[in-house]
Amino acid sequence: MLMKLAKILLSTLLIAHSFAFAQSSAVSGSGDNRSAGDKISLQDAIDFALKNNLSIKQNNLQVEQGLNTFEQSKWARYPNLNAGTNFNLFSGRNINPYTNGIITNTVGSNGFGLSSGVTLFDGYQTRNGIALNQLNLEASRLDLQAMKNQITLNVIVGYLNVLSQEDLLAVAQRQMEVTKTQLERTQKLVNAGSLPETNLYDIKAQLANDELSVVNAENSIVSAKLTLRQIMNITADRDFEVIRVAVPNPNIQPYPNTPAQIFEIAQGYLADVQAADMRVKAAQKSVDIAKGLKMPVVSASANLNSSSTTAAEKVSVTQKIVETEAGYVNVAGTRYPVIAYLPTSASSSEKIPYFRQLTGNANASLGLNVRVPIFNGYSTKFRLTNAQIQKKQSEVQAENVRLRLRQDIDQAYVNLNNSAKRYSAIGNQVKAFEESFRAAEAKFNVGSLNALEYSIAKSNLDRARSNEIQAKYDYIFRIKILDFYQNKPLSF
């Protein structure tokens, strides 16, 4: 859930000088062409992170794959059409494919075929498969949107982190300037003999602490920018400045919606909740597909074939009557020849042309096929049981997503109230320490307060001001978390 990662990131805002964010993005420049010293706005940072985040790119590919699977399944409703050809060469004693007679010479044959088939009814498996792939596609798109929301939230946290550290640096620099001014004043008083020299050493020690605070604040800005770079997938050698966002001092007031109201809005908006619901619907389609395996499958087929062979010949037979002497007969001692008229025949052959064979040998067929499942080793039963179990798992997962969402909202609401109380209390503390420091500074200037007591009063004020800045950004971020759950603008 987004809230868990937000909690990890948010905890860094409560530490003044150390920031460690858990990031999964690779720290490498993906088409980063920003030059050193560029200024980026919050929206620029969000857009750049969404464009270059590797996890988002991976999810985009998963969406493309889901779209391809969905489009492929839709075409399964239509008839297929396939063409084929073959060529064979026979030698030795073979059967003439044209006459079925025995031949001993080499013969070549060539065949062509065209076939088509279509499923007329398959227990609605094809239709349910299309619906399943469409639901899976929508779930992938919602996963992608959920990841974009998460990256957007991470960028806002990182951006606020940079702003808060810049504010802390400004406070540290102002504190150092105050100490420098006091050092100059103390030096004059020591030179005049109004204050002991030990006061000067104490003020110099205080100045050294302030300078260290400035260095720590500068280092914290560097760390905060590095974290933001990693979220945006910008290389560490690229420098940039964030454009200041007008983050006003918040007014402490009750949040307009209750946790129950926020939850009702969030579960209808958040992409990860919708994705879980989509997967429940997809699991039901898997159950429907498994049920379809019990039903008969009706399909139709059509075929068109033809062939030719080099042994195909057209034989022509011609007949004629031939007059010949069949013998002699004696009639009164005279021999007479016997003339016989005998029929004779002659044959000739010629090769049948290739295309004439294809035309003459063409044949077609139509078929209607019915397959009735009777027993298949209980495979259908087990597949249906598995589909039903997977549906129950997806339903539990959807309930778990909603449970975590409700718990995160409840926790975020409590955190907001606690943050408001802390911000209000620290504000009162700052006012009290400001009055205390003004009084201490006045006493120190006239020599009625030693440097140690002055340093304690100043340190208390410095610490309170730093805490106030952290509490301010903490409170603002808590508000933005609840706004995020309701799809409210995250601008400031």
C-alpha positions as CSV (number, residue, x, y, z in Angstrom):
1,M,0.0,0.0,0.0
2,L,1.0,3.6,-0.7
3,M,0.6,4.5,3.0
4,K,3.3,2.1,4.2
5,L,5.9,3.6,1.9
6,A,4.7,7.0,2.8
7,K,5.3,6.2,6.5
8,I,8.9,5.2,5.7
9,L,9.5,8.4,3.7
10,L,7.7,10.6,6.2
11,S,9.8,9.5,9.1
12,T,12.8,11.2,7.5
13,L,11.1,14.6,7.9
14,L,11.4,14.2,11.6
15,I,15.2,13.9,11.6
16,A,17.0,17.1,11.3
17,H,20.3,16.0,9.7
18,S,19.8,12.5,8.3
19,F,17.6,11.4,5.4
20,A,17.5,7.8,4.1
21,F,14.7,6.9,1.8
22,A,14.0,3.4,0.5
23,Q,14.0,3.5,-3.2
24,S,13.7,0.8,-5.9
25,S,14.5,3.0,-8.8
26,A,18.0,2.6,-10.4
27,V,20.2,5.6,-10.0
28,S,21.1,6.1,-13.7
29,G,20.2,8.8,-16.2
30,S,17.5,7.7,-18.6
31,G,17.7,10.3,-21.3
32,D,18.5,13.0,-18.7
33,N,19.6,16.1,-20.6
34,R,19.3,18.6,-17.8
35,S,22.3,20.9,-17.3
36,A,23.8,21.9,-14.0
37,G,21.9,24.5,-12.2
38,D,18.5,23.9,-13.8
39,K,15.5,25.0,-11.8
40,I,12.6,22.5,-11.6
41,S,9.1,22.9,-10.3
42,L,7.2,20.3,-8.4
43,Q,5.2,19.4,-11.5
44,D,8.5,19.2,-13.5
45,A,9.8,16.7,-11.0
46,I,6.6,14.6,-11.1
47,D,6.5,14.6,-14.9
48,F,10.2,13.7,-15.1
49,A,9.9,10.9,-12.6
50,L,6.8,9.4,-14.3
51,K,8.7,9.4,-17.6
52,N,12.0,7.9,-16.5
53,N,11.0,5.5,-13.6
54,L,12.0,2.0,-14.6
55,S,9.2,0.3,-12.7
56,I,6.7,2.4,-14.6
57,K,8.4,1.5,-17.9
58,Q,8.2,-2.2,-16.9
59,N,4.5,-1.9,-16.1
60,N,3.9,-0.1,-19.4
61,L,5.3,-3.2,-21.1
62,Q,3.0,-5.4,-19.1
63,V,0.0,-3.3,-20.2
64,E,1.2,-3.7,-23.9
65,Q,1.5,-7.4,-23.4
66,G,-2.0,-7.6,-21.9
67,L,-3.4,-5.6,-24.8
68,N,-1.8,-7.9,-27.3
69,T,-3.2,-11.0,-25.5
70,F,-6.7,-9.4,-25.5
71,E,-6.6,-8.5,-29.2
72,Q,-5.3,-12.1,-30.0
73,S,-8.2,-13.7,-28.1
74,K,-10.8,-11.7,-30.0
75,W,-9.6,-13.1,-33.3
76,A,-10.2,-16.7,-31.9
77,R,-13.9,-16.2,-32.8
78,Y,-13.3,-16.1,-36.5
79,P,-12.6,-19.1,-38.9
80,N,-9.1,-20.0,-39.6
81,L,-7.7,-20.4,-43.2
82,N,-4.6,-22.4,-44.1
83,A,-3.0,-23.3,-47.3
84,G,-0.4,-26.0,-48.0
85,T,1.6,-27.5,-50.7
86,N,4.0,-30.5,-51.1
87,F,6.3,-32.0,-53.7
88,N,7.4,-35.6,-53.7
89,L,9.9,-37.6,-55.9
90,F,9.7,-41.4,-56.2
91,S,12.1,-43.8,-57.9
92,G,12.1,-47.5,-58.4
93,R,9.0,-49.6,-58.2
94,N,6.1,-47.4,-57.3
95,I,2.4,-46.8,-57.8
96,N,1.4,-44.4,-60.4
97,P,-0.5,-41.7,-58.4
98,Y,-2.6,-41.0,-61.5
99,T,-3.6,-44.5,-62.6
100,N,-2.7,-46.5,-59.5
101,G,-0.7,-48.8,-61.8
102,I,2.7,-50.2,-61.1
103,I,5.6,-48.2,-62.6
104,T,9.4,-48.4,-62.2
105,N,10.5,-45.1,-63.5
106,T,11.0,-41.9,-61.5
107,V,7.8,-40.0,-60.7
108,G,7.3,-36.6,-59.2
109,S,4.1,-35.3,-57.7
110,N,2.8,-32.0,-56.4
111,G,-0.2,-31.3,-54.3
112,F,-2.1,-28.2,-53.0
113,G,-4.6,-27.9,-50.2
114,L,-6.7,-25.1,-48.7
115,S,-8.5,-25.8,-45.4
116,S,-10.7,-23.7,-43.0
117,G,-12.2,-24.4,-39.7
118,V,-14.4,-22.6,-37.2
119,T,-15.7,-23.4,-33.7
120,L,-19.4,-23.0,-33.6
121,F,-19.9,-23.7,-29.9
122,D,-17.4,-24.5,-27.2
123,G,-19.3,-24.0,-24.0
124,Y,-18.7,-20.2,-24.2
125,Q,-15.0,-20.8,-23.5
126,T,-13.9,-18.4,-26.2
127,R,-16.3,-15.7,-25.2
128,N,-15.3,-16.0,-21.5
129,G,-11.6,-16.1,-22.5
130,I,-12.0,-12.7,-24.3
131,A,-13.7,-11.2,-21.2
132,L,-11.0,-12.7,-18.9
133,N,-8.2,-11.1,-21.0
134,Q,-10.0,-7.8,-21.1
135,L,-10.3,-7.8,-17.3
136,N,-6.7,-8.7,-16.9
137,L,-5.8,-5.8,-19.2
138,E,-7.8,-3.4,-17.1
139,A,-6.2,-4.7,-13.9
140,S,-2.8,-4.1,-15.5
141,R,-3.7,-0.5,-16.4
142,L,-4.9,0.1,-12.9
143,D,-1.7,-1.3,-11.5
144,L,0.2,1.1,-13.7
145,Q,-1.9,4.0,-12.4
146,A,-1.4,2.9,-8.8
147,M,2.4,2.9,-9.4
148,K,2.2,6.4,-10.9
149,N,0.3,7.6,-7.9
150,Q,2.9,6.1,-5.6
151,I,5.8,7.7,-7.6
152,T,3.9,11.0,-7.5
153,L,3.6,10.8,-3.7
154,N,7.3,9.9,-3.4
155,V,8.2,13.0,-5.5
156,I,6.1,15.3,-3.3
157,V,7.7,13.9,-0.2
158,G,11.2,14.3,-1.7
159,Y,10.4,17.8,-2.9
160,L,9.0,18.8,0.5
161,N,12.1,17.3,2.1
162,V,14.4,19.6,0.1
163,L,12.2,22.6,0.9
164,S,12.3,21.8,4.6
165,Q,16.0,21.4,4.6
166,E,16.4,24.8,2.9
167,D,14.3,26.4,5.5
168,L,16.4,24.7,8.2
169,L,19.5,26.1,6.5
170,A,18.0,29.6,6.5
171,V,17.2,29.3,10.2
172,A,20.8,28.0,10.9
173,Q,22.3,30.9,9.0
174,R,20.2,33.5,10.8
175,Q,21.2,32.0,14.1
176,M,24.9,32.2,13.1
177,E,24.5,35.8,12.1
178,V,22.9,36.6,15.5
179,T,25.8,34.9,17.2
180,K,28.3,36.9,15.0
181,T,26.6,40.1,16.0
182,Q,26.7,39.1,19.7
183,L,30.4,38.2,19.3
184,E,31.3,41.6,18.0
185,R,29.4,43.3,20.9
186,T,31.0,41.0,23.5
187,Q,34.4,41.7,22.0
188,K,33.9,45.4,22.5
189,L,32.6,44.9,26.1
190,V,35.6,42.7,26.9
191,N,38.0,45.2,25.4
192,A,36.3,47.9,27.6
193,G,36.7,45.7,30.6
194,S,32.9,45.5,31.2
195,L,32.8,41.7,30.7
196,P,35.3,38.9,31.6
197,E,37.2,37.3,28.8
198,T,35.6,34.0,29.5
199,N,32.4,35.3,28.0
200,L,34.2,35.9,24.8
201,Y,35.3,32.3,24.7
202,D,31.8,31.0,25.4
203,I,30.4,33.1,22.5
204,K,33.1,31.9,20.2
205,A,32.2,28.3,21.1
206,Q,28.6,29.1,20.4
207,L,29.5,30.5,17.0
208,A,31.5,27.3,16.2
209,N,28.3,25.3,17.1
210,D,26.2,27.5,14.8
211,E,28.7,27.1,12.0
212,L,28.5,23.4,12.4
213,S,24.8,23.6,12.3
214,V,25.0,25.5,9.0
215,V,27.3,22.8,7.6
216,N,25.0,20.1,8.7
217,A,22.0,21.8,7.2
218,E,23.9,22.2,3.9
219,N,24.8,18.5,3.9
220,S,21.2,17.7,4.6
221,I,20.2,19.6,1.5
222,V,22.7,17.6,-0.5
223,S,21.2,14.4,0.8
224,A,17.7,15.5,0.2
225,K,18.5,16.4,-3.4
226,L,20.2,13.1,-3.9
227,T,17.0,11.3,-2.7
228,L,14.9,13.4,-5.1
229,R,17.3,12.6,-7.9
230,Q,16.9,8.9,-7.2
231,I,13.1,9.2,-7.3
232,M,13.4,11.1,-10.6
233,N,16.1,8.8,-12.0
234,I,18.6,11.6,-12.5
235,T,22.3,10.9,-12.2
236,A,24.0,12.2,-9.2
237,D,26.4,14.5,-11.2
238,R,23.4,16.5,-12.4
239,D,22.7,19.5,-10.2
240,F,19.4,21.4,-10.0
241,E,17.6,23.9,-7.8
242,V,14.0,23.4,-6.8
243,I,11.6,26.2,-7.3
244,R,10.2,27.3,-4.0
245,V,6.6,26.3,-3.5
246,A,4.6,28.7,-1.4
247,V,3.9,26.6,1.6
248,P,2.1,28.9,4.0
249,N,2.0,28.3,7.7
250,P,-1.0,26.0,8.2
251,N,-4.0,26.9,10.3
252,I,-4.8,24.3,12.8
253,Q,-8.4,23.2,12.2
254,P,-10.3,19.9,12.2
255,Y,-10.1,17.9,8.9
256,P,-13.4,18.3,7.0
257,N,-14.0,14.6,6.5
258,T,-14.1,11.7,9.0
259,P,-12.1,8.5,8.4
260,A,-15.2,6.6,7.4
261,Q,-16.0,9.3,4.7
262,I,-12.5,9.2,3.5
263,F,-12.6,5.4,3.2
264,E,-15.8,5.5,1.2
265,I,-14.3,7.9,-1.3
266,A,-10.9,6.2,-1.4
267,Q,-12.2,2.7,-2.2
268,G,-14.0,4.1,-5.2
269,Y,-11.0,6.0,-6.5
270,L,-7.7,4.3,-5.6
271,A,-6.4,2.2,-8.5
272,D,-5.1,-0.7,-6.4
273,V,-8.6,-1.2,-4.9
274,Q,-10.1,-1.2,-8.4
275,A,-7.4,-3.6,-9.6
276,A,-8.2,-6.0,-6.8
277,D,-11.9,-5.9,-7.8
278,M,-11.0,-6.5,-11.5
279,R,-9.1,-9.6,-10.5
280,V,-12.1,-11.0,-8.6
281,K,-14.1,-10.6,-11.8
282,A,-11.3,-12.2,-13.9
283,A,-11.3,-15.1,-11.5
284,Q,-15.0,-15.6,-12.0
285,K,-14.4,-15.8,-15.8
286,S,-11.8,-18.5,-15.2
287,V,-14.5,-20.5,-13.3
288,D,-16.8,-20.0,-16.3
289,I,-14.2,-21.2,-18.7
290,A,-13.6,-24.3,-16.6
291,K,-17.3,-25.1,-16.5
292,G,-17.4,-24.8,-20.3
293,L,-15.0,-27.8,-20.5
294,K,-18.0,-30.0,-19.6
295,M,-20.0,-29.0,-22.6
296,P,-19.8,-30.4,-26.2
297,V,-17.7,-28.6,-28.8
298,V,-19.2,-28.2,-32.2
299,S,-17.0,-27.2,-35.1
300,A,-17.2,-27.0,-38.9
301,S,-14.5,-27.5,-41.5
302,A,-14.0,-27.1,-45.2
303,N,-11.2,-28.4,-47.5
304,L,-10.2,-27.9,-51.1
305,N,-7.4,-30.0,-52.6
306,S,-5.8,-30.8,-55.9
307,S,-2.6,-32.5,-57.2
308,S,-0.5,-33.2,-60.2
309,T,2.1,-35.8,-61.2
310,T,4.7,-36.2,-63.9
311,A,3.3,-39.7,-64.6
312,A,0.0,-38.3,-65.8
313,E,-0.4,-39.1,-69.6
314,K,-3.3,-39.0,-72.0
315,V,-3.3,-42.2,-74.1
316,S,-4.9,-42.2,-77.6
317,V,-5.9,-45.5,-79.4
318,T,-6.6,-45.7,-83.2
319,Q,-8.2,-48.8,-84.9
320,K,-8.4,-49.8,-88.6
321,I,-9.3,-52.9,-90.7
322,V,-6.4,-54.7,-92.4
323,E,-7.0,-57.0,-95.3
324,T,-4.8,-60.1,-95.2
325,E,-4.7,-63.7,-96.6
326,A,-5.9,-66.0,-94.0
327,G,-5.3,-69.2,-96.0
328,Y,-6.5,-71.1,-99.2
329,V,-9.4,-73.3,-100.1
330,N,-9.6,-75.8,-103.0
331,V,-12.5,-75.6,-105.2
332,A,-12.5,-78.2,-108.0
333,G,-8.8,-78.5,-107.7
334,T,-8.4,-74.8,-107.9
335,R,-6.8,-73.0,-104.9
336,Y,-8.5,-69.8,-103.9
337,P,-7.0,-67.4,-101.3
338,V,-9.1,-66.6,-98.2
339,I,-9.1,-62.9,-97.5
340,A,-9.7,-61.9,-93.9
341,Y,-10.4,-58.4,-92.7
342,L,-8.9,-58.1,-89.2
343,P,-9.1,-55.1,-86.9
344,T,-5.8,-53.7,-85.6
345,S,-5.1,-50.8,-83.1
346,A,-2.3,-48.4,-82.4
347,S,-1.8,-46.2,-79.3
348,S,0.0,-43.0,-78.6
349,S,0.5,-40.9,-75.4
350,E,1.1,-37.3,-74.4
351,K,1.8,-35.6,-71.1
352,I,-1.2,-33.9,-69.5
353,P,-0.4,-30.2,-68.8
354,Y,0.3,-29.2,-65.2
355,F,-2.6,-26.7,-64.8
356,R,-5.1,-29.0,-66.5
357,Q,-4.2,-31.7,-63.9
358,L,-4.9,-29.2,-61.1
359,T,-8.2,-28.3,-62.6
360,G,-9.2,-31.9,-63.2
361,N,-8.0,-33.3,-59.9
362,A,-9.7,-30.7,-57.7
363,N,-11.9,-31.9,-54.9
364,A,-13.8,-30.3,-52.0
365,S,-15.3,-31.4,-48.7
366,L,-17.4,-29.9,-45.9
367,G,-17.6,-31.3,-42.4
368,L,-19.4,-30.8,-39.1
369,N,-17.7,-32.2,-36.0
370,V,-19.1,-32.7,-32.5
371,R,-16.8,-33.6,-29.6
372,V,-18.6,-34.7,-26.4
373,P,-16.4,-34.9,-23.3
374,I,-17.2,-38.1,-21.4
375,F,-14.2,-39.0,-19.3
376,N,-10.8,-37.2,-19.2
377,G,-9.3,-38.4,-16.0
378,Y,-11.3,-35.8,-14.0
379,S,-9.1,-33.1,-15.5
380,T,-12.2,-30.8,-15.9
381,K,-13.2,-31.4,-12.3
382,F,-9.8,-30.5,-10.9
383,R,-9.4,-27.5,-13.1
384,L,-12.8,-26.2,-12.0
385,T,-11.9,-26.7,-8.4
386,N,-8.6,-24.8,-8.9
387,A,-10.5,-22.0,-10.6
388,Q,-12.9,-21.7,-7.7
389,I,-10.1,-21.7,-5.1
390,Q,-8.3,-18.9,-7.1
391,K,-11.5,-16.9,-7.1
392,K,-11.8,-17.2,-3.3
393,Q,-8.2,-16.2,-3.0
394,S,-8.8,-13.1,-5.1
395,E,-11.9,-12.2,-3.0
396,V,-9.8,-12.5,0.2
397,Q,-7.1,-10.4,-1.4
398,A,-9.6,-7.7,-2.3
399,E,-10.9,-7.7,1.2
400,N,-7.3,-7.5,2.5
401,V,-6.7,-4.5,0.3
402,R,-9.7,-2.7,1.7
403,L,-8.7,-3.7,5.2
404,R,-5.2,-2.2,4.8
405,L,-6.7,0.9,3.2
406,R,-9.1,1.5,6.1
407,Q,-6.3,0.9,8.6
408,D,-4.0,3.2,6.8
409,I,-6.6,5.9,6.7
410,D,-7.4,5.5,10.4
411,Q,-3.6,5.7,11.2
412,A,-3.2,8.7,8.9
413,Y,-6.1,10.5,10.6
414,V,-4.6,9.9,14.0
415,N,-1.2,11.0,12.8
416,L,-2.8,14.2,11.4
417,N,-4.4,15.0,14.8
418,N,-1.2,14.3,16.7
419,S,0.8,16.4,14.2
420,A,-1.6,19.3,14.6
421,K,-1.2,19.1,18.4
422,R,2.6,19.0,18.1
423,Y,2.7,21.9,15.7
424,S,0.5,24.0,17.9
425,A,2.6,23.1,21.0
426,I,5.9,23.9,19.3
427,G,4.5,27.2,18.1
428,N,3.7,28.2,21.7
429,Q,7.2,26.9,22.7
430,V,8.8,29.1,20.1
431,K,7.0,32.2,21.3
432,A,8.0,31.5,24.9
433,F,11.6,30.9,24.0
434,E,11.7,34.1,21.9
435,E,10.6,36.1,24.9
436,S,13.1,34.3,27.1
437,F,15.9,34.9,24.6
438,R,15.1,38.6,24.3
439,A,15.3,38.9,28.1
440,A,18.5,36.9,28.3
441,E,20.1,38.9,25.5
442,A,19.2,42.2,27.2
443,K,20.7,40.9,30.5
444,F,23.8,39.6,28.7
445,N,24.3,43.0,27.0
446,V,24.4,44.8,30.4
447,G,26.6,42.1,32.0
448,S,24.0,40.7,34.4
449,L,23.9,37.3,32.6
450,N,26.9,35.1,31.9
451,A,27.7,33.6,28.5
452,L,26.7,30.1,29.4
453,E,23.2,31.1,30.4
454,Y,23.0,33.2,27.3
455,S,24.1,30.2,25.1
456,I,21.5,28.0,26.8
457,A,18.7,30.5,26.1
458,K,19.8,30.8,22.4
459,S,20.2,27.1,21.9
460,N,16.6,26.5,23.3
461,L,15.3,29.1,20.8
462,D,17.3,27.6,17.9
463,R,16.1,24.1,18.7
464,A,12.5,25.2,19.0
465,R,12.6,27.0,15.6
466,S,14.1,24.0,13.9
467,N,11.4,21.8,15.5
468,E,8.8,24.2,14.3
469,I,9.9,23.9,10.7
470,Q,9.9,20.1,10.9
471,A,6.4,20.1,12.5
472,K,5.1,22.5,9.9
473,Y,6.1,20.2,7.0
474,D,5.0,17.1,8.9
475,Y,1.6,18.6,9.5
476,I,1.2,19.7,5.8
477,F,2.3,16.3,4.6
478,R,-0.3,14.6,6.9
479,I,-3.0,16.7,5.3
480,K,-1.8,15.8,1.8
481,I,-1.9,12.1,2.6
482,L,-5.6,12.3,3.4
483,D,-6.2,14.6,0.4
484,F,-4.5,12.0,-1.8
485,Y,-6.9,9.3,-0.6
486,Q,-9.8,11.4,-1.9
487,N,-8.2,12.4,-5.2
488,K,-7.9,16.0,-4.2
489,P,-5.2,18.2,-5.8
490,L,-1.8,17.9,-4.1
491,S,-0.8,21.4,-4.9
492,F,0.1,23.9,-2.2
